[in-house]
Amino acid sequence: MINWTGLARRVPAAIVIYCTILIILRLWLSRFMEIDEAQFVGEVGLAWNYGNSHPPLYNWLVRTALELTRWNWVLAVALVRISLLGLYHWLCFDTARRLAGDRAGILALAASAFLPQIVWMSIQTTAHTILVIAASIGVIHAFSLLRSGRDKSAFVWLGVWAATGALAKYNFFIFLISFLVAAAITPAIRRQLFRRQLWISIFIFAAAFAPVLIASLNAPLAATAGRMVKLSHPIGYLQSFDLPHLGIDGLVSLMISTFLWAGFAVITFLIGRTRDHPRPEPDGDADVRKLLLRTVLIGLAAFATLVVAADYHSVAERYMAPILAPTAILLALYLPQVLGARNLLAIAGSLYVLAPIAMTGIALFGTERFNFPFDAVAQAIHAQNPAPARIVSNRADDAGNVAVLLHWPPERDGKAGDIVLVWQGDDATAENIRAHLPEDAKPIGSVTRVTAPIRNYSGKLRTFNFQRYSSQLPIPDQSDGG
């Protein structure tokens, strides 16, 4: 028999060790940033809204980490992301444990190993997505505190996590509204949650989110809803489902993304129960299970309705993050394991080990962008003209890494009279970038090409081009990223 209590006692230390290993591994693999990390270069000044239609919290966290690490960009962004991943794991474990005991807590951690967005994507990339996942689980954790009788602290934490989610990513509101609707239609939960103390949560949420809301209302619509346009990008293999004025292809895309997000975990847990005869009853309180399941189903239904009605075409897996965040807890409660538990835990543990090993192999022997020779480009730019200039590119990671290595704008949102264009590709790529330069931008140097090996063991070469321009006008905002 598995000693669930003994395992549960070791979980906090295991999470800390796991995250520490991930941070050390990330720093060892590359001293450059991948695209989701580089998007923060030039976006860490104090503001209420940032590029890519993002609310401010993640940018504030990156700025805090930069100050603590003396502006070591790679260390700062890794600390924020992996610490949030560790927070997700602890919240997921502790929530399930409070709701249904030690077995449920351990199984929730095991279920997370079968969620690709957690076990794979979050150890190498993502930013706002892992924060909004943690905030969604935080709301449920606050509810678990309420179920255990900690009324005042539970409502405080409910307000804190609701504010955190709202300041993390605007699609958090799909989860939050779904959670509240699910609570309202579940009588036992409604009586427990919708009490006078809920005003504590509302006050905390309103105080934190009001400045961002005001700033958003005073900003152009694209500043807060610009990312919605990504839902309109058609997917080639789904265009046969595209009907006029209805996002049927988008609905199919949503279903595919939902399966890719959670399907592997659901199938694995179902298989794990095949050895149990009779199969164990679901863990925890039935009303709590209904609340969580209804939260997910209402969120999926609301998102599906939006996609169909607005004729959207594509739904990326990361957009499902807040809606499907409770998946691991749901599986732990609805599909507890007995005879198959040992095998399931062994497979889950193997996945937690294999994912970083696979990431290491790809980084050391593949053509990962965060190992491109940005240092060679920066050195060539500095050697040609050491006067600071603003680095501009069609990719955030190209511009961000070069700017950080040179300590030139936009590293700290500084200003500079000159512009240096950096790009990979042919002349068409360069012309596309030049089209977004200020009207008075004039070339003051010829195009320079830099070819250098990728900074790993692949032995492959990568070629960059750069050209310097003079300009006195600000550069139009063309920010985009993941």
VORO-983567 format. One record per residue (C-alpha): x, y negated, z negated; chain. Coordinates in Angstrom, 1 decimal. Example, Ala and Ser with C-alpha at 12.3 -4.5 7.8 and 13.67 -1.06 7.14 Angstrom:
% residues 2
<rec <12.3 4.5 -7.8> A> <rec <13.7 1.1 -7.1> A> 
END
This chain:
% residues 482
<rec <0.0 0.0 0.0> A> <rec <1.1 -3.5 0.7> A> <rec <1.9 -5.7 -2.3> A> <rec <0.0 -8.8 -1.1> A> <rec <0.6 -10.8 -4.3> A> <rec <4.3 -10.2 -4.1> A> <rec <4.4 -11.3 -0.5> A> <rec <2.4 -14.4 -1.2> A> <rec <4.9 -15.5 -3.9> A> <rec <7.7 -15.4 -1.3> A> <rec <5.8 -17.4 1.4> A> <rec <6.9 -21.0 0.4> A> <rec <10.5 -20.1 0.3> A> <rec <10.2 -18.2 3.6> A> <rec <8.6 -21.2 5.3> A> <rec <11.4 -23.5 4.1> A> <rec <14.1 -21.0 5.3> A> <rec <12.4 -20.6 8.6> A> <rec <12.1 -24.3 9.3> A> <rec <15.7 -25.0 8.1> A> <rec <16.9 -22.3 10.6> A> <rec <14.9 -24.0 13.4> A> <rec <16.3 -27.4 12.7> A> <rec <19.9 -26.1 12.6> A> <rec <19.3 -24.1 15.8> A> <rec <17.8 -27.2 17.6> A> <rec <20.8 -29.3 16.7> A> <rec <23.2 -26.7 17.8> A> <rec <21.5 -26.0 21.2> A> <rec <21.7 -29.6 22.4> A> <rec <22.5 -33.2 21.4> A> <rec <20.0 -34.5 24.0> A> <rec <16.2 -34.8 23.8> A> <rec <13.5 -33.0 25.8> A> <rec <10.7 -35.0 27.2> A> <rec <8.3 -34.9 24.3> A> <rec <11.1 -36.1 22.0> A> <rec <12.4 -38.8 24.4> A> <rec <8.9 -40.4 24.8> A> <rec <9.5 -42.2 21.5> A> <rec <12.6 -44.1 22.8> A> <rec <11.5 -47.7 22.9> A> <rec <8.2 -46.7 21.1> A> <rec <9.2 -47.0 17.4> A> <rec <8.7 -50.7 16.7> A> <rec <5.8 -51.2 14.3> A> <rec <2.5 -51.3 16.2> A> <rec <-1.0 -50.1 15.9> A> <rec <-1.1 -48.4 19.3> A> <rec <1.6 -46.9 21.5> A> <rec <2.2 -45.7 25.0> A> <rec <0.4 -42.7 26.4> A> <rec <-2.8 -43.8 24.6> A> <rec <-1.5 -42.6 21.2> A> <rec <-2.4 -43.9 17.8> A> <rec <0.5 -44.8 15.6> A> <rec <1.2 -42.2 12.9> A> <rec <3.7 -40.0 14.7> A> <rec <5.7 -42.9 16.0> A> <rec <5.8 -44.3 12.4> A> <rec <7.1 -40.9 11.2> A> <rec <9.8 -40.9 13.9> A> <rec <10.8 -44.4 12.9> A> <rec <11.1 -43.4 9.3> A> <rec <13.2 -40.4 10.2> A> <rec <15.4 -42.6 12.3> A> <rec <16.1 -44.9 9.4> A> <rec <16.8 -42.0 7.1> A> <rec <19.2 -40.4 9.6> A> <rec <20.9 -43.7 10.7> A> <rec <19.3 -43.5 14.1> A> <rec <20.4 -40.0 15.0> A> <rec <17.6 -39.4 17.5> A> <rec <17.9 -35.6 18.0> A> <rec <18.0 -35.0 14.2> A> <rec <15.1 -37.4 13.5> A> <rec <12.7 -36.0 16.1> A> <rec <13.6 -32.4 15.1> A> <rec <13.0 -33.2 11.4> A> <rec <9.6 -34.7 12.1> A> <rec <8.3 -31.9 14.4> A> <rec <9.6 -28.9 12.5> A> <rec <8.6 -30.3 9.1> A> <rec <5.1 -30.7 10.5> A> <rec <5.2 -27.1 11.7> A> <rec <6.2 -26.0 8.3> A> <rec <3.4 -28.0 6.8> A> <rec <0.9 -26.3 9.1> A> <rec <2.2 -22.9 8.0> A> <rec <1.9 -23.7 4.3> A> <rec <-1.6 -25.3 4.7> A> <rec <-2.8 -22.4 6.7> A> <rec <-1.5 -19.9 4.2> A> <rec <-2.7 -21.8 1.1> A> <rec <-6.2 -22.5 2.6> A> <rec <-6.8 -18.9 3.4> A> <rec <-5.4 -17.8 0.1> A> <rec <-7.7 -20.1 -1.8> A> <rec <-10.7 -19.1 0.2> A> <rec <-10.2 -15.3 0.1> A> <rec <-7.1 -14.3 -1.8> A> <rec <-3.5 -13.3 -1.2> A> <rec <-4.2 -10.9 1.7> A> <rec <-6.1 -13.6 3.6> A> <rec <-3.2 -16.0 3.1> A> <rec <-0.6 -13.5 4.5> A> <rec <-2.9 -12.5 7.4> A> <rec <-3.4 -16.2 8.3> A> <rec <0.4 -16.5 8.6> A> <rec <0.5 -13.3 10.7> A> <rec <-2.2 -14.6 13.0> A> <rec <-0.2 -17.7 13.7> A> <rec <2.5 -15.6 15.1> A> <rec <0.1 -14.6 17.9> A> <rec <-0.8 -18.2 18.8> A> <rec <1.5 -19.3 21.6> A> <rec <1.0 -23.0 20.8> A> <rec <2.3 -22.3 17.2> A> <rec <4.9 -19.6 17.5> A> <rec <6.4 -20.7 20.8> A> <rec <5.6 -24.2 22.0> A> <rec <5.9 -25.9 18.6> A> <rec <9.4 -24.7 17.9> A> <rec <10.8 -26.3 21.1> A> <rec <8.5 -29.1 22.1> A> <rec <5.2 -30.9 21.3> A> <rec <4.8 -33.9 19.1> A> <rec <1.4 -35.4 18.3> A> <rec <-0.2 -32.0 18.9> A> <rec <1.4 -30.3 15.9> A> <rec <0.5 -33.3 13.8> A> <rec <-3.2 -33.1 14.8> A> <rec <-3.2 -29.3 14.2> A> <rec <-1.8 -29.9 10.7> A> <rec <-4.4 -32.6 10.0> A> <rec <-7.2 -30.3 11.1> A> <rec <-6.0 -27.6 8.8> A> <rec <-5.6 -30.2 6.1> A> <rec <-9.3 -31.1 6.2> A> <rec <-10.1 -27.4 5.7> A> <rec <-7.5 -27.2 2.9> A> <rec <-9.2 -30.2 1.2> A> <rec <-12.5 -28.3 1.5> A> <rec <-10.9 -25.2 -0.1> A> <rec <-9.9 -27.4 -3.1> A> <rec <-13.5 -28.5 -3.3> A> <rec <-14.6 -24.9 -3.4> A> <rec <-12.2 -24.2 -6.3> A> <rec <-13.7 -27.0 -8.4> A> <rec <-11.2 -29.8 -7.9> A> <rec <-13.8 -32.4 -6.9> A> <rec <-12.0 -35.7 -7.2> A> <rec <-8.7 -34.6 -5.7> A> <rec <-10.5 -32.7 -3.0> A> <rec <-12.4 -35.7 -1.8> A> <rec <-9.2 -37.8 -1.9> A> <rec <-7.4 -35.3 0.2> A> <rec <-10.3 -35.0 2.6> A> <rec <-10.0 -38.8 3.2> A> <rec <-6.2 -38.6 3.6> A> <rec <-6.3 -35.7 6.1> A> <rec <-9.2 -37.3 8.1> A> <rec <-7.2 -40.5 8.3> A> <rec <-4.1 -38.6 9.3> A> <rec <-5.9 -36.8 12.1> A> <rec <-7.4 -40.1 13.4> A> <rec <-4.0 -41.7 13.3> A> <rec <-2.4 -38.7 15.0> A> <rec <-4.5 -38.2 18.2> A> <rec <-7.9 -39.3 19.2> A> <rec <-9.2 -35.9 20.2> A> <rec <-9.1 -35.1 16.4> A> <rec <-12.5 -36.7 16.3> A> <rec <-14.0 -33.7 18.2> A> <rec <-12.8 -31.5 15.3> A> <rec <-13.9 -33.8 12.5> A> <rec <-17.4 -34.4 13.9> A> <rec <-17.8 -30.7 14.6> A> <rec <-16.7 -29.9 11.0> A> <rec <-19.2 -32.4 9.5> A> <rec <-22.0 -31.2 11.8> A> <rec <-21.2 -27.6 10.8> A> <rec <-21.3 -28.5 7.2> A> <rec <-24.6 -30.3 7.6> A> <rec <-26.3 -27.3 9.1> A> <rec <-25.0 -24.9 6.5> A> <rec <-27.2 -25.5 3.4> A> <rec <-24.9 -24.3 0.7> A> <rec <-22.0 -26.3 2.2> A> <rec <-24.1 -29.4 2.8> A> <rec <-25.1 -29.6 -0.9> A> <rec <-21.4 -29.2 -1.9> A> <rec <-19.9 -31.7 0.5> A> <rec <-22.4 -34.4 1.1> A> <rec <-22.4 -35.9 -2.4> A> <rec <-21.7 -39.3 -3.8> A> <rec <-18.0 -38.5 -4.1> A> <rec <-17.8 -38.3 -0.3> A> <rec <-17.6 -42.1 -0.4> A> <rec <-14.1 -41.7 -1.7> A> <rec <-13.1 -39.9 1.5> A> <rec <-15.0 -42.4 3.6> A> <rec <-13.2 -45.4 2.0> A> <rec <-9.8 -43.9 2.4> A> <rec <-10.5 -43.0 6.0> A> <rec <-12.0 -46.5 6.8> A> <rec <-9.1 -48.4 5.1> A> <rec <-6.5 -46.4 7.1> A> <rec <-8.2 -46.3 10.5> A> <rec <-9.8 -49.8 10.6> A> <rec <-6.7 -51.7 11.7> A> <rec <-6.1 -49.2 14.5> A> <rec <-9.7 -49.4 15.6> A> <rec <-9.6 -53.2 15.7> A> <rec <-6.4 -53.1 17.7> A> <rec <-7.8 -50.5 20.1> A> <rec <-11.0 -52.6 20.7> A> <rec <-8.8 -55.6 21.5> A> <rec <-6.6 -53.6 23.9> A> <rec <-7.3 -52.6 27.5> A> <rec <-9.3 -49.4 27.8> A> <rec <-6.3 -47.7 29.4> A> <rec <-4.3 -48.2 26.2> A> <rec <-6.5 -45.9 24.2> A> <rec <-8.3 -43.7 26.8> A> <rec <-5.6 -43.6 29.5> A> <rec <-4.8 -39.9 28.8> A> <rec <-8.4 -39.0 29.8> A> <rec <-7.3 -39.4 33.4> A> <rec <-5.2 -36.2 33.0> A> <rec <-8.5 -34.3 32.7> A> <rec <-9.3 -35.4 36.3> A> <rec <-6.3 -33.8 37.9> A> <rec <-7.5 -30.8 40.0> A> <rec <-6.0 -27.4 39.6> A> <rec <-5.4 -25.7 43.0> A> <rec <-6.6 -22.2 42.2> A> <rec <-9.8 -23.5 40.6> A> <rec <-10.9 -25.8 43.4> A> <rec <-13.3 -23.1 44.7> A> <rec <-15.3 -23.7 41.6> A> <rec <-15.4 -27.5 42.1> A> <rec <-19.0 -28.6 42.6> A> <rec <-20.0 -32.2 43.4> A> <rec <-20.5 -34.3 40.2> A> <rec <-20.1 -31.3 37.9> A> <rec <-16.9 -30.2 36.2> A> <rec <-17.5 -26.5 36.7> A> <rec <-13.8 -26.0 37.6> A> <rec <-13.0 -27.9 34.4> A> <rec <-15.2 -25.6 32.4> A> <rec <-13.4 -22.6 33.8> A> <rec <-10.1 -24.3 33.0> A> <rec <-11.3 -24.9 29.4> A> <rec <-12.2 -21.2 29.1> A> <rec <-8.8 -20.1 30.4> A> <rec <-7.0 -22.5 28.0> A> <rec <-9.1 -21.3 25.1> A> <rec <-8.2 -17.7 25.9> A> <rec <-4.5 -18.6 26.2> A> <rec <-4.6 -20.4 22.9> A> <rec <-6.4 -17.8 20.8> A> <rec <-7.1 -14.7 22.9> A> <rec <-3.9 -12.8 22.2> A> <rec <-4.4 -13.2 18.4> A> <rec <-8.1 -12.1 18.5> A> <rec <-7.3 -9.0 20.6> A> <rec <-4.4 -8.1 18.3> A> <rec <-6.5 -8.4 15.2> A> <rec <-9.3 -6.3 16.7> A> <rec <-6.8 -3.6 17.7> A> <rec <-5.4 -3.7 14.2> A> <rec <-8.8 -2.7 12.7> A> <rec <-9.2 0.4 14.8> A> <rec <-7.5 2.5 12.3> A> <rec <-9.8 1.5 9.4> A> <rec <-12.7 3.8 8.8> A> <rec <-14.9 2.3 7.4> A> <rec <-13.7 -1.1 8.4> A> <rec <-13.4 -3.6 5.6> A> <rec <-16.0 -6.2 5.2> A> <rec <-15.0 -9.9 6.0> A> <rec <-13.1 -11.7 3.2> A> <rec <-14.2 -14.7 1.4> A> <rec <-17.6 -16.4 1.1> A> <rec <-20.1 -15.9 4.0> A> <rec <-21.0 -19.6 4.0> A> <rec <-17.4 -20.7 4.4> A> <rec <-16.9 -18.3 7.3> A> <rec <-20.0 -19.7 8.9> A> <rec <-18.7 -23.2 8.4> A> <rec <-15.4 -22.5 10.1> A> <rec <-16.9 -20.5 12.9> A> <rec <-19.5 -23.1 13.6> A> <rec <-16.9 -25.8 13.5> A> <rec <-15.0 -24.1 16.3> A> <rec <-18.1 -23.2 18.4> A> <rec <-19.6 -26.7 18.1> A> <rec <-16.2 -28.3 19.1> A> <rec <-15.9 -26.0 22.1> A> <rec <-19.5 -26.7 23.1> A> <rec <-19.0 -30.5 22.8> A> <rec <-15.8 -30.4 24.8> A> <rec <-17.4 -28.2 27.4> A> <rec <-20.3 -30.5 27.8> A> <rec <-18.0 -33.5 28.2> A> <rec <-16.0 -31.7 30.8> A> <rec <-19.0 -30.7 32.9> A> <rec <-20.9 -34.0 32.6> A> <rec <-17.8 -36.1 33.4> A> <rec <-16.7 -33.9 36.3> A> <rec <-13.3 -33.2 34.8> A> <rec <-11.1 -30.6 36.5> A> <rec <-8.4 -29.4 34.1> A> <rec <-8.1 -28.9 30.4> A> <rec <-4.5 -28.2 29.1> A> <rec <-4.0 -25.9 26.2> A> <rec <-2.7 -28.7 24.0> A> <rec <-6.0 -30.5 24.3> A> <rec <-7.7 -27.6 22.5> A> <rec <-5.4 -27.9 19.5> A> <rec <-7.7 -29.6 16.9> A> <rec <-10.7 -27.5 17.9> A> <rec <-8.9 -24.2 17.7> A> <rec <-6.6 -25.1 14.8> A> <rec <-8.7 -22.9 12.3> A> <rec <-8.2 -19.8 14.5> A> <rec <-5.6 -18.1 12.2> A> <rec <-7.8 -18.7 9.1> A> <rec <-10.9 -17.4 10.9> A> <rec <-9.1 -14.2 11.9> A> <rec <-7.8 -13.7 8.4> A> <rec <-11.3 -14.0 6.9> A> <rec <-13.4 -12.2 9.6> A> <rec <-11.0 -9.4 10.5> A> <rec <-9.1 -8.3 7.4> A> <rec <-6.6 -5.4 7.9> A> <rec <-6.0 -2.3 5.8> A> <rec <-4.3 0.6 7.5> A> <rec <-3.2 -1.5 10.4> A> <rec <-1.9 -4.3 8.3> A> <rec <1.7 -3.0 8.0> A> <rec <2.1 -2.7 11.8> A> <rec <0.5 -6.1 12.3> A> <rec <2.8 -7.8 9.8> A> <rec <5.8 -6.1 11.4> A> <rec <4.8 -7.3 14.9> A> <rec <4.1 -10.8 13.6> A> <rec <7.5 -10.9 11.8> A> <rec <9.2 -9.8 15.0> A> <rec <7.5 -12.6 17.0> A> <rec <8.7 -15.2 14.5> A> <rec <12.2 -13.9 15.0> A> <rec <12.1 -13.3 18.8> A> <rec <10.7 -16.7 19.7> A> <rec <13.7 -18.7 18.5> A> <rec <16.0 -16.1 20.0> A> <rec <14.2 -16.5 23.4> A> <rec <14.4 -20.3 23.1> A> <rec <18.2 -20.0 22.4> A> <rec <18.7 -17.7 25.5> A> <rec <16.8 -20.1 27.8> A> <rec <18.7 -23.1 26.4> A> <rec <22.1 -21.5 26.7> A> <rec <21.8 -19.8 30.1> A> <rec <18.9 -21.5 31.8> A> <rec <18.4 -25.0 33.2> A> <rec <16.6 -26.6 30.3> A> <rec <16.3 -30.3 30.9> A> <rec <17.6 -31.2 27.4> A> <rec <21.0 -29.8 28.4> A> <rec <21.3 -31.9 31.6> A> <rec <24.6 -33.9 31.7> A> <rec <23.1 -37.1 30.4> A> <rec <26.5 -38.0 28.8> A> <rec <28.2 -38.0 32.2> A> <rec <25.6 -40.3 33.6> A> <rec <25.9 -42.7 30.6> A> <rec <29.7 -42.7 30.8> A> <rec <29.6 -43.6 34.6> A> <rec <27.1 -46.4 34.0> A> <rec <29.2 -47.9 31.2> A> <rec <32.4 -47.6 33.2> A> <rec <30.8 -49.4 36.2> A> <rec <29.5 -52.3 34.1> A> <rec <29.5 -52.2 30.2> A> <rec <27.1 -55.2 29.9> A> <rec <23.8 -53.8 28.3> A> <rec <20.9 -53.3 30.7> A> <rec <17.5 -51.7 30.4> A> <rec <17.5 -48.1 31.5> A> <rec <14.5 -47.2 33.7> A> <rec <13.6 -43.9 35.3> A> <rec <10.7 -41.9 36.6> A> <rec <11.1 -39.5 33.7> A> <rec <11.1 -40.4 30.0> A> <rec <13.8 -37.9 29.1> A> <rec <16.2 -39.2 31.7> A> <rec <15.8 -42.8 30.7> A> <rec <15.6 -42.0 26.9> A> <rec <18.7 -39.9 26.7> A> <rec <20.8 -42.3 28.7> A> <rec <19.6 -45.3 26.7> A> <rec <20.3 -43.6 23.4> A> <rec <23.8 -42.5 24.4> A> <rec <24.6 -46.1 25.5> A> <rec <22.7 -47.7 22.6> A> <rec <21.1 -49.9 25.3> A> <rec <17.4 -50.8 25.7> A> <rec <14.9 -49.4 25.4> A> <rec <16.4 -47.5 22.5> A> <rec <15.2 -50.1 20.0> A> <rec <12.9 -52.0 22.3> A> <rec <15.6 -54.5 23.0> A> <rec <15.7 -57.0 25.9> A> <rec <18.2 -57.2 28.7> A> <rec <18.5 -59.2 31.8> A> <rec <19.7 -56.3 34.0> A> <rec <18.0 -53.0 34.9> A> <rec <19.7 -49.7 35.7> A> <rec <17.6 -47.3 37.6> A> <rec <18.4 -43.6 36.9> A> <rec <16.9 -40.8 38.9> A> <rec <17.2 -37.3 40.3> A> <rec <16.0 -36.4 43.8> A> <rec <15.9 -38.0 47.2> A> <rec <15.4 -41.6 48.4> A> <rec <11.6 -41.2 48.1> A> <rec <12.0 -40.8 44.4> A> <rec <14.1 -43.9 44.2> A> <rec <11.6 -45.9 46.2> A> <rec <8.7 -44.8 44.0> A> <rec <10.6 -46.1 40.9> A> <rec <11.6 -49.4 42.7> A> <rec <7.9 -50.0 43.5> A> <rec <7.4 -50.6 39.7> A> <rec <10.2 -53.0 39.2> A> <rec <9.6 -56.7 38.7> A> <rec <9.3 -58.8 41.8> A> <rec <12.5 -60.7 41.2> A> <rec <14.6 -57.5 40.8> A> <rec <17.6 -57.6 43.1> A> <rec <20.3 -54.9 43.5> A> <rec <23.7 -56.0 42.3> A> <rec <25.5 -52.7 43.0> A> <rec <25.3 -49.8 45.3> A> <rec <23.8 -46.4 44.5> A> <rec <26.2 -44.3 42.5> A> <rec <25.9 -40.5 42.4> A> <rec <27.1 -38.4 39.4> A> <rec <27.3 -34.7 39.6> A> <rec <28.3 -32.7 36.5> A> <rec <27.7 -29.2 35.0> A> <rec <24.7 -28.6 32.8> A> <rec <25.8 -28.5 29.2> A> <rec <25.4 -24.8 28.6> A> <rec <26.7 -21.5 30.0> A> <rec <24.6 -21.5 33.2> A> <rec <27.4 -22.9 35.3> A> <rec <25.0 -24.9 37.4> A> <rec <25.4 -28.5 38.5> A> <rec <23.0 -31.4 38.3> A> <rec <23.1 -34.6 40.3> A> <rec <21.9 -38.0 39.1> A> <rec <21.8 -41.3 40.9> A> <rec <21.8 -44.8 39.4> A> <rec <21.8 -48.4 40.6> A> <rec <22.0 -51.7 38.8> A> <rec <19.5 -54.6 39.3> A> <rec <19.2 -58.1 38.0> A> <rec <15.9 -59.4 36.8> A> <rec <14.4 -61.9 34.4> A> <rec <10.9 -60.6 34.4> A> <rec <9.5 -57.9 32.0> A> <rec <9.1 -54.4 33.4> A> <rec <5.5 -53.2 33.9> A> <rec <4.4 -50.5 31.5> A> <rec <4.4 -47.2 33.5> A> <rec <4.8 -45.0 30.5> A> <rec <3.7 -41.4 30.8> A> <rec <4.5 -38.2 29.0> A> <rec <3.4 -35.1 27.2> A> 
END
